[in-house]
Amino acid sequence: MPGSLPACARRLSARGHSWNVGFALAVACLAVPAHAGSLSGYASATSVAALDTLGLHVSGTSPSLTLRCYRIGAARTLMLEVPGLVPENVPAPDSSWVKGCGWPTLYTLTVPADWPSGMYDAELDPDDSVPIAHVPFVVRGSATAPNPVLVLSAVNTYQAYNNFGTKSLYDFNSVGGRAARVTFDRPYLSRAGLGQPQFEQPFVRWYEGAGFTADYATDVDLALSPAILDGRRLLVVVGHNEYWSATMLDAVEAFADSTGNVAVLGGNTAFWATRYEAQGRTLVCYKSRNDPMWPDFPESTTVTWRDGTLGRPECRFFGVMYPYCGGTAADSLLFTRPYSWITDGLESNVGERFGRQTVGYEFDTYFNLVSPAGAIRLFETPIAGPGCAQVQASTYYERRPAFGVAGTGGGIFNAGTIQWSWGLASNEGGGAPDPRMQFLTANLLRGLSQRLALTADDTLVVRAALTGPSLTAQLPLTVTARAVEPDSGSFGTYALLDDGVWPDSLADDSVYTGLVPLPAATRLPLELTYDSPSRVLHTGVRRDYFWPSDTRRDGAFAWRFVDTLSVEPLVNGVPPGGPVGARLLAAPNPFRGTVRLSWEPGFEVRRVTIHDARGRRVAEVSCEQGATGATWDGRDLEGRSTRAGLYWARAEGPRGVRNVRVVRLR
């Protein structure tokens, strides 16, 4: 153990802040020798699919043991029992924190087809007086029939804090300074091999006990196979998930940009940037620019995501992030603002405290200049931290794709505290179930596990302002509303008139209004398409997307902000200056299988390329001479299927370049 217990309980410098002393004492007790000749083990992978095999590597002095595999759900369910297994006693080698233990396989588990996805515990029960040991793993769901909800287990963070072999990614429980690399090929020292289940398991017990279902996966799954998000509606991140690779962050941002929803029921999410080696079995995090990737490969440097090297502060996407000072707490949540369907039924509880010990041990703060401006802060809990005061915040906002372009996107909730689950179910940390938190969390997850929808009949007031050189008063104009969801259909086409509902703010009677009825359960977002008779030409048919955040509410109506539409008169059926060629169109958009890109005759497109949200070319689309369209099948330059998310199609020709944003759905 590195130093005495009082020394471990002093100020810890893992991230340059003071830790909760109680937590410091707890982790100090975990710093035992690498292998004390008792019993411990690890799995050959952090997760496994049904019908695949998983190796359980065990070392110990017991003459024999019984293996019991339990699934962690509303109850602890025994799935397998194998008695009479005889472990070998193999010491851990030097530098096992990075080299791995290399222990023999005690048992090879072939996962039965009927084992449901979930969090599992392989319990090693020795036949002598040696304490029971545990080996956690996850069983993933079916790739062909994914559950709409995916719950992520934070094994990166488990491993970062694990000091088996005398080193972790932290100085406070490492001998001779922290490691820059740690391996999954070693047991977890904490909680007899379970790692850090104290934040995830209370959530799972409550969630499944309340009748919800989900598929489960780990950080490593998301990092190595981002397609695990395909077919999902909701990603749930629970507890303490601090270490994120670039592929994890990119995948989740693309998921949200393509209508996926994210619920973070935790805190300090995505603080450290990481990467993997050894096919995902080694976690790398230098925590400084001493990383050999710097400066030639800054995007792979393992510093904080908010560091200028990476320039991706967590709150820009997740809404809130770990504060710069303070950061430890043990408090309850202060409910400060109700919001629509999430807190529906709790309006009378504003100003009350929710959940004993639910703020802590680390919490997140809203940053005015970086967090999404439209994020709604449902909970704001003042915390007196060391050196400065902070405010814990829980936020919800609806995601917009990159470049500030309005379009499809998902809802993102961030609890902003690691111990949120301690208000949902019984736990070891002193929290207690709070019916109000259970009610709110059920509302949240029930809503985010499907496409966002209206909760009651409503009416949308659409406002459009026409601009152009020769506008005619009382020009007929229509709007068609349809749900972006492909199987939801159209609500119909409605007339927009200068009917005096809104005072004109522009000349020539150019502000138009119309009423669009929206029945309850209407899926959001809506696509609004404007049109007019053939004697008027838009600079391209205007398609826009409507989210609740695009409106202000007044009585029974949702008032749409003004859309500005440019129009030009036709001269003998032809727009001024000849064929338009000024608009690259994509349909369907969003799309799942293929998208058709089209342009006006005479534009003479010579090359069509597809770029990701960062501008990197990912595909090139064949285009015949004289054609007025081309099709992209969603594959990249290597013929692989691209992930869901935001892309740009770019058409080049002698008359210039045209771009259109396309969103690929799962």
C-alpha positions in Angstrom: 0.0 0.0 0.0 1.5 3.4 -1.0 1.8 5.2 2.3 -0.2 5.0 5.5 -4.0 5.2 5.6 -4.0 8.8 6.9 -1.7 9.8 4.0 -4.1 8.2 1.5 -6.9 10.2 3.1 -5.2 13.5 2.7 -5.7 15.8 -0.3 -5.5 13.7 -3.5 -4.2 15.1 -6.7 -5.8 12.8 -9.3 -7.3 15.7 -11.1 -6.0 18.7 -9.1 -8.9 18.8 -6.7 -9.7 17.6 -3.2 -11.5 14.3 -2.9 -14.3 13.4 -0.5 -12.4 12.0 2.5 -14.8 9.1 3.0 -14.1 8.0 -0.6 -10.4 8.4 -0.1 -10.5 6.1 3.0 -12.5 3.6 1.0 -10.1 3.4 -1.9 -7.1 3.3 0.4 -8.3 0.1 1.8 -8.2 -1.4 -1.7 -4.5 -1.0 -2.1 -3.4 -4.5 -1.2 -0.6 -6.6 -2.7 -1.1 -7.7 -6.3 -2.0 -11.3 -5.4 -2.2 -12.3 -1.8 -2.5 -16.1 -2.5 -6.2 -16.1 -1.9 -8.6 -16.1 -4.9 -9.2 -13.7 -7.8 -10.0 -13.7 -11.5 -10.8 -11.8 -14.6 -12.7 -12.4 -17.9 -11.2 -12.6 -21.3 -13.5 -9.8 -22.5 -15.6 -7.1 -20.9 -18.6 -8.4 -22.8 -19.8 -11.3 -24.8 -22.7 -12.1 -27.1 -25.1 -15.1 -26.8 -23.6 -18.4 -28.1 -20.0 -16.9 -27.9 -17.4 -18.0 -25.4 -15.9 -16.2 -22.5 -12.7 -17.4 -20.7 -12.6 -17.0 -16.9 -9.0 -16.7 -15.8 -8.5 -17.5 -12.1 -5.7 -18.0 -9.6 -6.0 -19.1 -6.0 -4.9 -21.4 -3.2 -8.3 -23.0 -2.6 -8.5 -26.8 -3.2 -11.7 -26.3 -5.2 -14.5 -23.8 -5.8 -18.0 -23.5 -7.2 -18.7 -21.1 -10.1 -22.1 -19.4 -10.0 -23.1 -17.0 -12.7 -25.7 -14.4 -11.6 -27.6 -11.9 -13.7 -28.0 -8.5 -12.0 -31.5 -7.2 -12.5 -34.5 -6.4 -10.3 -33.2 -9.5 -8.4 -29.9 -11.4 -8.4 -30.8 -14.4 -10.6 -28.7 -17.6 -10.6 -28.1 -18.6 -14.3 -25.4 -21.3 -14.0 -23.7 -23.3 -11.2 -20.6 -25.4 -11.8 -19.0 -27.1 -8.7 -15.7 -28.8 -8.3 -13.5 -26.5 -10.3 -9.8 -26.6 -9.2 -7.8 -23.3 -9.6 -4.1 -23.1 -10.0 -2.1 -20.8 -7.8 -0.2 -18.6 -10.2 1.4 -15.4 -8.9 0.9 -12.2 -10.8 4.0 -11.2 -12.8 5.9 -8.0 -12.3 4.2 -5.0 -14.1 1.0 -7.0 -14.3 -0.9 -3.6 -14.4 0.2 -3.3 -18.0 1.5 -6.8 -19.0 -1.5 -8.7 -17.7 -1.6 -11.7 -15.4 -1.5 -14.4 -18.0 -3.4 -16.8 -15.7 -4.8 -20.1 -17.0 -8.4 -20.5 -18.0 -10.4 -22.1 -15.2 -13.6 -22.3 -17.1 -14.8 -21.5 -20.7 -18.3 -20.2 -20.6 -20.4 -20.6 -23.8 -23.3 -18.1 -23.3 -26.6 -19.9 -23.7 -28.9 -18.4 -26.4 -31.6 -17.7 -23.8 -29.5 -15.6 -21.5 -30.9 -12.1 -21.7 -28.6 -9.1 -22.2 -27.5 -7.7 -18.9 -24.8 -7.2 -16.3 -23.5 -10.5 -14.9 -21.4 -11.6 -12.0 -19.3 -14.8 -12.1 -19.0 -15.6 -8.4 -16.1 -17.8 -7.3 -17.1 -19.5 -4.1 -14.1 -21.5 -2.6 -14.6 -24.6 -0.6 -12.3 -23.4 2.2 -12.4 -20.2 4.3 -11.0 -17.9 1.6 -13.4 -15.1 0.8 -15.6 -15.2 -2.3 -14.3 -13.5 -5.4 -16.2 -12.0 -8.3 -15.6 -11.5 -12.1 -18.1 -9.1 -13.7 -19.0 -9.2 -17.4 -21.8 -8.0 -19.7 -23.9 -10.1 -22.1 -24.7 -8.0 -25.1 -28.1 -8.0 -26.9 -29.0 -9.3 -30.3 -27.4 -7.4 -33.2 -30.4 -8.3 -35.5 -33.1 -7.3 -33.0 -31.7 -4.5 -30.9 -33.7 -3.2 -27.9 -34.4 0.5 -28.4 -32.6 1.3 -25.2 -28.9 0.6 -24.7 -27.3 0.9 -21.2 -23.5 1.5 -21.1 -21.3 0.0 -18.3 -18.3 2.2 -17.5 -15.6 -0.4 -17.6 -13.0 2.2 -18.6 -13.5 4.0 -15.3 -13.5 0.7 -13.4 -10.1 -0.1 -14.9 -8.7 3.4 -14.5 -9.1 3.3 -10.7 -8.0 -0.4 -10.5 -4.6 -0.7 -8.8 -4.1 -4.5 -9.1 -0.4 -4.9 -9.6 0.3 -1.7 -7.6 -0.6 0.8 -10.3 -3.7 2.5 -11.7 -4.1 5.7 -13.8 -4.0 7.7 -10.5 -1.1 8.7 -8.3 -3.0 8.3 -5.0 -3.2 4.5 -5.2 -0.1 3.7 -7.3 3.4 2.8 -6.1 6.0 5.1 -7.7 3.5 7.2 -9.6 0.6 6.4 -11.9 0.7 4.3 -15.0 0.0 5.6 -18.5 -1.4 2.2 -19.6 -3.4 -0.3 -17.8 -4.7 -3.7 -18.9 -8.1 -5.5 -18.6 -6.2 -8.8 -18.2 -6.1 -8.5 -14.4 -8.7 -8.6 -11.6 -10.4 -5.6 -10.1 -9.2 -5.1 -6.6 -12.2 -3.2 -5.4 -15.3 -4.9 -3.9 -13.7 -8.4 -4.2 -13.4 -8.1 -7.9 -16.6 -6.3 -8.9 -14.9 -2.9 -9.7 -17.3 0.1 -9.2 -20.8 -1.3 -9.3 -22.1 0.9 -6.6 -23.5 3.5 -9.0 -24.7 1.2 -11.9 -26.3 -1.6 -10.0 -28.9 0.5 -8.0 -30.0 1.9 -11.3 -30.3 -1.6 -12.9 -32.3 -2.9 -9.9 -34.8 0.0 -10.1 -35.0 0.1 -13.9 -35.8 -3.5 -14.4 -37.9 -3.6 -11.3 -40.0 -0.9 -12.8 -40.7 -3.0 -15.8 -38.3 -1.4 -18.3 -36.0 -3.5 -20.6 -32.7 -2.7 -22.3 -29.7 -4.1 -24.0 -26.4 -3.7 -22.2 -22.8 -3.0 -23.5 -19.5 -1.6 -22.3 -17.3 1.3 -23.1 -15.1 -1.0 -25.1 -18.0 -2.2 -27.2 -19.0 1.4 -28.1 -15.4 2.3 -28.9 -14.6 -0.7 -31.1 -18.0 -1.1 -32.7 -19.9 2.2 -32.8 -22.6 0.4 -34.9 -23.8 -1.0 -31.7 -26.0 2.2 -31.6 -27.7 1.3 -34.8 -31.4 0.7 -34.3 -31.5 2.4 -30.9 -33.6 5.3 -29.6 -31.9 5.9 -26.3 -28.4 5.5 -24.9 -28.2 5.5 -21.1 -24.9 6.4 -19.3 -25.0 5.7 -15.6 -22.9 6.8 -12.6 -19.2 7.4 -13.1 -18.2 7.2 -16.8 -15.1 9.4 -16.9 -12.9 7.9 -19.7 -14.0 8.3 -23.3 -12.2 7.5 -26.5 -12.6 9.7 -29.6 -14.6 6.9 -31.3 -17.0 6.8 -28.3 -17.6 10.6 -28.3 -17.9 10.8 -32.1 -20.4 7.9 -32.2 -22.6 9.4 -29.5 -22.6 12.8 -31.1 -23.6 11.3 -34.4 -26.2 9.2 -32.7 -27.8 12.4 -31.2 -27.5 14.2 -34.5 -29.5 11.5 -36.2 -32.5 11.6 -33.8 -31.0 9.4 -31.1 -31.6 10.4 -27.5 -29.1 10.3 -24.6 -29.7 10.1 -20.9 -26.7 10.6 -18.6 -27.7 9.5 -15.1 -24.3 10.3 -13.7 -21.6 12.9 -13.5 -18.0 13.8 -14.5 -18.8 12.2 -17.9 -16.1 12.1 -20.6 -13.5 14.1 -18.5 -10.4 12.2 -19.8 -9.7 11.4 -23.5 -8.4 7.8 -23.9 -7.4 5.4 -26.6 -7.0 1.6 -26.8 -4.2 -0.8 -27.7 -4.1 -4.6 -27.9 -7.5 -4.9 -29.6 -9.2 -3.0 -26.7 -7.5 -4.9 -23.9 -5.2 -2.0 -22.9 -6.5 1.4 -21.9 -4.1 4.3 -22.5 -4.3 7.7 -20.8 -1.2 9.8 -20.2 -3.2 12.7 -18.8 -0.7 15.2 -20.2 1.1 16.2 -23.4 3.8 13.7 -22.4 1.8 11.4 -24.6 4.0 10.4 -27.6 1.1 11.3 -29.9 1.8 14.9 -29.1 2.4 17.0 -31.2 2.3 15.0 -34.4 -1.1 13.5 -33.7 -2.9 16.0 -31.4 -6.3 14.5 -32.0 -5.1 11.2 -30.3 -3.4 12.9 -27.4 -4.8 11.7 -24.1 -5.5 14.8 -22.1 -8.8 16.2 -20.9 -11.4 16.7 -23.6 -11.6 20.4 -22.6 -7.8 20.9 -23.1 -6.9 23.2 -25.9 -5.2 20.3 -27.7 -8.6 18.7 -28.3 -10.9 21.7 -27.8 -14.0 19.6 -27.1 -15.3 20.6 -23.6 -17.7 18.0 -22.3 -20.5 20.5 -21.6 -20.7 21.6 -25.3 -22.4 18.3 -26.0 -23.5 16.9 -22.6 -24.9 20.2 -21.3 -22.8 20.3 -18.1 -19.3 19.2 -17.0 -17.1 18.7 -14.0 -16.2 22.1 -12.4 -12.8 23.6 -12.5 -12.6 23.8 -8.7 -14.4 22.1 -5.9 -16.3 19.1 -7.3 -16.9 16.8 -4.3 -20.2 16.8 -2.4 -22.7 14.8 -0.4 -26.1 16.6 -0.7 -29.6 16.4 -2.1 -30.9 17.8 -5.4 -32.7 21.1 -5.5 -35.6 21.0 -8.0 -35.7 24.5 -9.5 -37.6 24.3 -12.8 -40.3 22.0 -14.2 -40.1 21.1 -17.9 -42.9 19.7 -20.0 -43.1 15.9 -20.1 -40.0 15.2 -18.0 -41.4 16.7 -14.8 -45.1 16.4 -15.7 -46.9 15.8 -12.4 -44.1 17.3 -10.2 -44.9 21.0 -10.7 -46.0 21.5 -7.1 -42.6 20.2 -5.9 -40.5 23.1 -7.3 -38.2 24.3 -4.5 -38.0 21.0 -2.8 -34.9 18.8 -2.2 -34.9 15.4 -3.9 -32.9 12.3 -2.9 -30.6 12.0 0.1 -26.9 11.9 -0.9 -27.8 12.1 -4.6 -25.4 15.0 -5.3 -21.9 13.6 -5.1 -19.3 12.5 -4.8 -18.5 14.4 -8.0 -21.0 16.7 -9.7 -21.2 18.9 -12.8 -21.8 22.6 -13.5 -23.5 24.6 -16.3 -21.0 26.9 -18.0 -22.7 29.9 -19.5 -20.2 30.5 -22.4 -19.8 26.9 -23.4 -22.9 24.8 -22.5 -25.8 24.8 -25.0 -27.6 28.1 -24.6 -31.1 26.5 -24.8 -30.4 23.9 -22.1 -33.0 23.9 -19.4 -31.7 23.5 -15.9 -34.2 21.4 -14.0 -32.0 21.0 -10.9 -29.6 23.7 -9.6 -28.0 22.8 -6.3 -25.6 25.3 -4.6 -22.4 23.5 -3.4 -19.7 25.1 -1.2 -16.6 23.6 -2.7 -13.0 24.1 -1.6 -11.8 27.4 -2.8 -14.9 28.5 -4.6 -18.6 27.9 -4.7 -20.2 25.8 -7.5 -23.7 24.9 -8.5 -24.6 21.4 -9.5 -26.9 21.4 -12.5 -29.1 18.9 -14.3 -29.9 19.9 -17.8 -32.1 18.9 -20.8 -31.8 20.2 -24.3 -32.6 19.1 -27.9 -29.6 18.5 -30.1 -29.0 20.3 -33.3 -26.5 19.0 -35.9 -23.1 20.6 -36.5 -22.7 24.0 -38.4 -25.7 25.4 -36.5 -28.1 24.1 -39.1 -31.6 23.3 -37.9 -32.4 19.7 -38.4 -33.2 16.4 -36.9 -31.6 15.7 -33.5 -32.3 14.0 -30.2 -33.0 15.0 -26.6 -30.0 15.0 -24.2 -30.5 14.9 -20.4 -27.6 15.1 -18.0 -28.1 14.5 -14.3 -24.8 16.1 -13.5 -24.1 13.9 -10.5 -22.5 10.5 -10.1 -24.9 9.4 -7.4 -28.2 10.0 -9.2 -29.0 6.3 -8.9 -28.9 6.5 -5.1 -32.3 8.2 -5.3 -33.7 5.3 -7.2 -32.9 2.2 -5.2 -31.3 1.0 -2.0 -27.5 1.3 -2.1 -24.4 1.1 0.0 -23.6 4.8 0.0 -26.3 6.3 2.3 -28.8 7.3 -0.3 -32.4 6.1 -0.2 -35.2 5.7 -2.9 -37.1 8.9 -3.4 -40.5 8.3 -5.2 -40.2 11.7 -6.9 -36.9 10.8 -8.4 -38.2 7.5 -9.5 -41.3 9.2 -11.1 -39.2 11.8 -12.9 -36.6 9.2 -14.1 -39.4 7.0 -15.4 -40.9 9.9 -17.3 -37.5 10.8 -18.7 -36.6 7.3 -19.9 -40.1 6.4 -21.1 -40.1 9.6 -23.3 -36.5 9.3 -24.6 -36.9 5.6 -25.5 -39.1 6.7 -28.4 -39.1 9.5 -30.9 -40.1 12.7 -29.1 -43.9 13.3 -29.5 -46.5 15.8 -28.4 -48.3 14.8 -25.2 -51.7 16.5 -26.1 -53.5 18.0 -29.1 -51.9 21.2 -30.2 -51.9 23.8 -33.0 -48.8 25.2 -34.6 -49.0 28.8 -35.9 -46.6 29.0 -38.8 -45.2 32.4 -39.8 -43.3 33.0 -43.0 -41.9 36.3 -44.4 -41.4 36.5 -48.1 -38.5 38.6 -49.5 -37.7 39.3 -53.2 -37.5 41.9 -55.9 -41.1 42.0 -57.1 -43.5 40.6 -54.5 -47.2 40.7 -55.1 -49.6 41.4 -52.2 -51.8 38.5 -51.1 -49.7 35.9 -52.9 -51.0 32.4 -52.3 -48.6 30.3 -50.2 -48.9 26.9 -48.6 -47.1 24.8 -46.0 -47.0 21.0 -45.8 -46.3 19.4 -42.4 -45.1 15.8 -42.1 -43.3 13.9 -39.4 -39.7 13.1 -40.3 -40.3 9.5 -39.0 -40.9 7.6 -42.4 -44.0 5.7 -41.3 -45.8 8.7 -39.7 -47.1 10.2 -42.9 -48.2 13.8 -43.7 -50.7 15.9 -41.8 -51.7 17.7 -45.0 -51.2 21.0 -46.7 -52.4 24.3 -45.2 -52.8 27.7 -46.6 -50.7 30.6 -45.4 -52.5 34.0 -45.7 -51.8 37.6 -44.8 -54.9 37.4 -42.5 -53.9 40.0 -39.9 -53.1 37.5 -37.2 -49.6 39.0 -37.1 -49.0 42.7 -37.8 -46.8 43.0 -40.9 -43.2 44.0 -40.1 -42.0 44.0 -43.7 -43.2 46.0 -46.7 -45.6 44.8 -49.4 -47.7 42.7 -47.0 -45.1 40.0 -46.9 -45.7 38.3 -43.6 -48.0 35.2 -43.8 -49.5 33.0 -41.2 -51.4 29.7 -41.0 -52.6 27.1 -38.5 -51.4 23.5 -38.6 -53.3 21.2 -36.2 -51.1 18.6 -34.5 -52.8 15.7 -32.8 -51.5 14.1 -29.6 -48.6 11.6 -30.2 -47.4 13.5 -33.2 -43.8 12.4 -33.7 -41.2 15.2 -33.6 -39.4 16.8 -35.4 -41.7 17.9 -38.1 -40.6 18.8 -41.6 -42.2 22.0 -42.9 -42.2 22.4 -46.7 -43.3 25.7 -48.3 -44.7 26.0 -51.8 -46.5 28.4 -54.1 -48.0 28.5 -57.6 -45.7 28.1 -60.6 -45.6 31.8 -61.3 -43.4 32.2 -58.2 -40.0 30.5 -57.8 -38.4 29.9 -54.5 -34.6 29.8 -54.5 -35.2 26.1 -53.9 -38.1 24.5 -52.0 -37.7 25.5 -48.4 -37.6 22.5 -45.9 -37.3 23.3 -42.3 -37.6 21.3 -39.1 -39.8 22.1 -36.1 -38.9 21.3 -32.5 -40.7 22.5 -29.4 -37.7 24.8 -28.7 -38.4 26.6 -32.0 -41.6 28.1 -30.6 -43.0 30.1 -27.8 -46.2 29.0 -26.2 -49.2 31.3 -25.7 -52.4 29.7 -24.5 -53.4 26.8 -26.7 -51.0 27.6 -29.6 -47.3 27.1 -30.2 -46.2 30.2 -32.1 -43.5 29.4 -34.7 -40.7 31.9 -35.2 -40.6 33.6 -38.6 -39.2 31.7 -41.5 -37.8 33.8 -44.3 -38.4 32.6 -47.8 -36.7 34.2 -50.9 -38.8 34.2 -54.0 -38.4 35.5 -57.6 -41.0 36.1 -60.3 -41.0 33.9 -63.3 -40.6 35.5 -66.8 -42.5 33.4 -69.4 -42.1 30.4 -67.2 -38.4 30.8 -66.7 -36.6 32.3 -63.8 -34.3 35.4 -64.4 -30.9 34.3 -65.5 -31.9 31.0 -67.1 -32.1 27.6 -65.4 -31.6 27.8 -61.7 -29.1 25.1 -60.9 -28.7 26.8 -57.5 -30.0 24.1 -55.3 -28.7 20.6 -54.6 -31.6 18.5 -53.2 -31.6 15.3 -51.3 -34.5 12.9 -50.8 -35.5 11.2 -48.7 -33.7 13.2 -46.0 -33.2 11.9 -43.4 -32.6 8.5 -45.1 -31.9 4.9 -44.1 -30.9 2.9 -47.2 -30.1 5.3 -50.1 -30.5 9.0 -50.7 -31.1 10.6 -54.2 -29.2 13.8 -54.9 -30.6 15.9 -57.7 -30.0 19.2 -59.4 -31.5 21.3 -62.2 -30.7 20.5 -65.9 -27.8 22.6 -67.1 -25.9 22.7 -63.8 -23.5 20.1 -65.3 -22.3 18.4 -62.2 -18.9 16.7 -62.8 -18.2 15.3 -59.3 -20.2 14.4 -56.2 -18.5 13.7 -52.9 -19.7 13.0 -49.4 -18.1 14.5 -46.3 -18.6 13.9 -42.6 -19.6 16.6 -40.1 -15.9 17.6 -39.7 -15.5 18.0 -43.5 -13.5 14.8 -44.1 -14.3 13.1 -47.4 -15.8 9.7 -46.8 -17.3 8.7 -50.1 -17.4 9.6 -53.8 -20.6 9.1 -55.9 -20.5 8.2 -59.5 -22.1 10.8 -61.8 -22.7 10.3 -65.5 -22.3 13.3 -67.9 -25.5 15.2 -68.4 -27.3 13.5 -65.5 -29.5 15.4 -63.2 -29.0 13.2 -60.2 -27.0 10.6 -58.4 -27.5 8.1 -55.6 -25.5 7.4 -52.5 -25.9 4.1 -50.8 -24.4 5.1 -47.4 -21.1 3.4 -48.0 -17.7 4.9 -47.6 -14.6 4.9 -49.9 -13.7 1.4 -48.7 -17.2 0.0 -49.3 -18.1 -0.1 -45.6 -21.5 1.1 -44.3 -21.1 4.5 -42.7 -22.5 5.3 -39.2 -25.7 7.1 -38.6 -25.2 10.9 -38.3 -24.8 14.1 -40.2 -23.1 14.3 -43.6 -22.6 16.8 -46.4 -23.1 16.1 -50.1 -21.0 18.3 -52.3 -21.6 18.7 -56.1 -19.0 20.4 -58.2 -19.3 21.7 -61.7 -18.2 24.6 -64.0 -20.9 26.8 -62.5 -19.6 26.4 -59.0 -20.2 24.2 -56.0 -23.4 23.2 -54.2 -23.8 21.6 -50.8 -26.7 19.9 -49.1 -26.9 18.5 -45.6 -28.1 14.9 -45.3 -28.8 12.9 -42.2 -28.4 9.1 -42.1 -30.7 7.3 -39.7 -30.0 4.0 -38.1 
